[in-house]
Amino acid sequence: MKKLFASIPIILFFMFCLSGCNAVGAKSASLTIVYSAAAVLSLLLLIGCVLLVRKNKAWLVTLFSSVFVVNVGYAILAISTNLTMALWANRVAYLGSVFLPLAMLMIILNVTGTKHPKWLHGALATVSILMFLIAASPGILPIYYKEVSFAVVKGVSTLVKVYGPLHPLYLVYLLGYFVAMVTVIVRAQIKKTIDTTAHAFILAIAVFVNIGVWFIEQMTNIEFEMLSISYIISELFLLGIHLVMNEYQRMKNIVKQVESVQGYSNSEASSTDVMLEKPVEYEIISPDRIEVFMMGLKTLTPTEREIYDAYIARVTTKEIMANMNIKESTLKYHNRNLYGKLGVSSRKELIEIHKHIKSVQTAFKKATNVADK
């Protein structure tokens, strides 16, 4: 998966070269290849999104699916042989285009932690469907395009359009989402519901890239549909910020769990058991093991918690048995239950994971303080 994402910038650069650096005779083939490559790349990214993102991925999958559909529409339009085929390709492209800003807005709402009513999803989806029906009307009703004809320009199929009375609705539609997304980002930054300014900046880039490219295409006569590339760039921005903030939130949850069970922290320096003179060496303690450990702490019985606190405080085995007035066999029984709940196999491992959690907490708090400054 990492190799896939690492190769994306190279692929994008190659696609731009194909679209602009060939002779006129080869330009049609190049543009067709670019649109086809964009569709394939969008499909790979969609598959990668499904495999890579574990939680809260419904709107991300919607976004990546929309980009894939848009690029499939562009690719089919480029190779169309008649007006009917070109119109259907145009409808496919619009199908992805109208749902794409909806997915982006929902992702930004979720990433920024902005609360919104449950009915908003259905209301916006209904508006998107209506916008699609209007955009898909060419060839049926003269409301979006007053006139439309098929043409082949330098070997690439295209639609020659005369805009109808309802065409400005699409501009209003996009501007509405643009304003909504910018408002959410600014509000989240002001209210500090988004963790760092860098995250807000990346979200803003993802929004401005698409709206900027769309305006450029409306004001200039460019043969290549740059949105096919800008959509891919934007979804990569959003995927990246989603993964980063998910991991950030995961670490915050671990820290909160650490803080919630730190009644033992003030008693954490006492005598040292001979068994602990040499620390256990673990190259990596995975977040999954930390989560098991922290969840296990919440399920300890009072006796198991007393033993756990004694281990953290480095109380010797003999002292524990004397203080609790229990036999060695009883202590071993409680150890089995304690270790099983915490997902460890020994007292040494218990201490080592506890130390690791403390270090993670300290490093995380320092990093948060730096980011806030």
N, C-alpha and C positions, 0 to 999 in steps of 0.2 A: 504493500500500500504506500509506503514512504517513497519507493522508487517511482510509483505512478505519479504522485504529486510533485516529485522533484523534476520529472520530465515535462511537466505541463508548460513552464515558461519557454522551453525549447520548441515545443510543438506550436505554441502561439506565435513565436517569432517566425517560424518556418511558414505558418499560414499567412502571416502578413507579407512575407517576401513573395509568396506565390501570387497573392492578390495584387501586388503592385509593381513587381520587378520584371515582368515578362513582356515580350513583344505582343503587339495587338493580336496577331494570329493565334498565339497560344493563350491569350487571356481568358477566353471562354472556358477552356479546359482547366486552367488554373483556378478560376472562381468556382467551378463545379467541384473541384477537388477540395477547395477550402471549405465550402458549405458541407460537403460530405464528411470532411475531417472534423468539423465543428460538431456535427451530429454524433459521430462516433465518440469523440471526446466527451460530449455531454452524457452519452450513455454510460461510459466508463466512470464518470464522476457520480452519476446516479447510483450505480452499483457500489462504488466506493463509499458513498454516503450511507447507504443501507447497511453495509458491513461495518463501517467505522463508528457510526453514531449509535449509542446504545439507548439513551434516554431522550425524551422530548424531541423526537425526530420527525413527527408527523408533518410539520410545516416545512422542515428542511427537505424532506422527500418531495413534498408538493412543489417547492421551489425548483429543485433539481429536475423533477419531471417536467415542469413547465419550460425550463430552458431546453431540455431535450426535444420537446414537442415543437418549440419555436424553430430550432435548428433543422429538424426534420422537414418542417414546412418550407424553410428557405431552400433546402437542398432539392426538394421536389419541384419547387417553383423554377429553379434554375434549369432543370432538365425537362420542363413541361413542353409538350408538343402542340397544345391547342388551348383555347380560352377556357374550356370547361376544366381541364386538368389544372391550369394555372389558378383558377378561382378556388378550387378545392384546396390546393396547396396554400393559398393565401389564408383560407379559413383555418387551416391547421396551425399556421403561424400565429394567427390572432388568438386561437384557443389557448396557446401557451402564454401569449403576451398579456392577456387580460387577467389571468390568474397569478402571474408572476409578481406584480406589485402587492397583491393581497398577501401572498406568502411572505414577501419581504417585510411587510408591516407587522404581521403576526410574529415573525422571528424577532424583530426589533422590540416588540412589546414584551416578549418572553425574556429576551436577553437583558433588557433594562429593568425587569421586574415591575413593569407598569401594570397596575390592576385595570381590568376592563370587564364590562358586563359580558355574560355568556352569550347573550343574543347577538353580540357584535359580529361573531363569525358568520352566522346565518344571514344577517342583513347584508354584510359586505359580499358574501358569496352570491346572494341574489342580484346585487348590483352588477357583479362581474358577469353573471350569466346574461343579464339584459344587455350589457355592453358588448358581449360576444355576439349575441343575436343581431345587433345593429351592424357590427363590423362584418358579419358573415352574410349580410344581405345583398352585396353586389352580385349581379346576375339574376336576382330574384326581384328586388325592389331598388329603385333609384334614389335611396335616401342617404346612403353612406358615400357611394360613388354615383354621381349623376350619370356618368358614362364610363365604361371601362372596355378596353380592347387588348388584344394579345399582340405582342411584338417580340422580335428577337433582335437584341442589340449586341453587336459584336460577338454573336454566337451564344449569348446568354438570354434565356427566356425571361420576359418581364411583363408586367401589366402597365398599360398606359391609362392613367386615371384622370378623371375630372371630378373633383370633390363635390359631394352633395351637401344638403343643408344640415345633416346630422354628423358630418365628419368632425366638426369642432368638439363634439362631445367626448371624443377620445382624448383630446388635449386636456379638457376639463377633468376627465377621469384620472389621467396621469398626474396632473398638477395637484389634484386633491390628495392622492396618495403621497406625493412628494412633500406637500406641506404637512401632512399627518406624521410622516416618518421623521422629518426634521424637528417638528414640535415635540415628539416623544423623546428624541435624543437630547434636545436642549433641556427639556423638563427633567429628564433623568439625571443629567449632569448637574443641574441646579439643586435638585433634591437629594443628590448623592446616592441614588438607587443603583447607579452603575459604578463599578468599583474604581476605575481609573479613567483619567482623561484620554489616555491612549486608546482604550476600548471605544469611547465615544467618537474619537477621531476616525477610527477604522470603520465604524458603522456609517459615519457621515460620508466617507469616501465611497462606500458601496452604494449609497443612495445617489450621490452626485454624478458618479460615472455614467449610470444609465440615462438619467434625465438629461445630462449634458450631451451625450452621444445622440439621443433622440432629437434634441433641438438642432444639433449640427446637421443631421440628415434632413431635417425639414427645411433648413435655410440654404443648403447647398445641393448640388446635383452630383452625388457620389454613386458610382455604379455598385460598389460593394456595400452590403448591409452590415455596417459595423456593430450593430446591436448583437449579432450572432457571437461576436467576440466579447463585447462588454458584458453581456449576461453571464458568460463563463467566468470572467474576472470578478464580477460582483458576487457570484455564488461562492467562489473560493474565499473571498473576504469574509462572507457571512459564516461559512463553514469553519474557517480558522478562528474567528472570534467566538463562535459557539463552543468549539472544543476547548479553547483556552479558558473561557469563563466557566464551563462545566467543571474543568479540573480545579479552577480557582475556588468554585463553590464547594467542591468535594473536600478540598483542603480546609476550608473554613468550617465545614461540618465536623471534620476530624478534630480541629482545634476546639470547637465547642464541646465535643464529647470529652476531650481531655480535661477541659476546664470544669465540666460538670461532675467529674469524679475525682477531683483533686483535693479531697479532704485529707488525703494522706501526704500532700506535698510538703507541709510544714514540718513533718516528722521524718524527713528523708535524709538523715545522716546519723549513723549510729555505729555500732560495732560491725566489723566485717567478718563474714564467715570465711573460713579457710577455703571452702569450695569455690569462692568467688574471686580468688586472687588473680586468676587468668580469665579475662572476659571472653565470651564466645564470639567468634568472628563470623559475621554475616555480611556478605558483600552487598546484598540487597534485601531489604524488608519491604515487601510489596504493600501497596495501599489496601489490597484485599485482606491481607493478614492483619493489618492494623485495625480494619473495620471489624473483623471477627473478634479481635482482642477487646476492642472497645465495647462491642455489643455484649460480649461475655461478662465484662465487668458489671453490667447492669443486672445480670441474672444471679450474681453470687449470693449465697446465703450469708447471714451475719457471721457465722463461724468461718466460712471460706474467705469472707472479706477481712476478717481479723488476721487470718493467716497471710493473706495477700499483703496487707499493710505491713505486717511484720517482715515479710520477705523484702519489700521495697525499702524498709528501714534498715535492712541488713542485720536483722536479729538472727542469731544462730539457732540451729535446730534444737539444741538442748534448752536454750532459753525459752523458745516457743513452747516446748512441751512443759517446761516448769511453770511458765506464766499462765498457760491455759489448763494446766493440770490434766494432761492427756498423755496416753502412751504413744510409743513410736508407731505401732500398727494403726492407731486412730489417725495420727497425722498423715500416714501414707494413704489412708482411705480418703481423707479430705483433699490431699494433693492430687489424687487421680481425678476427682470431680473438678477441682480448680483448674488443672491443666487442660482437661477436656473442654471446659467452657471457654477458656482463653485461646485454645488452639495452639498450645505449646506442649513441649515434651519434657521440659525440665525447669528447675528453678533458675538456672543460668539463662535459659532462653526467655523466661518471663522478665527477668531483670533487663536483659538486652533490649527487648522490644519496648519496655517501659522507658528506657533511656532514649531510644530512637524517637519515640513519640514526643518526649520532652524537647529533644533537639529540633524536631520538625516544628513544634509549636513556637520555639524561640525564633527560628529562622523565618517562619511565616510572618510572625508579628513584626520583625525587623523589615521584611520586604514590604509589608503593608504600610508601615510608617513611611518608608522611602517613597512609595508610590503616591501616598496621600500628599506628601510635600511637593 
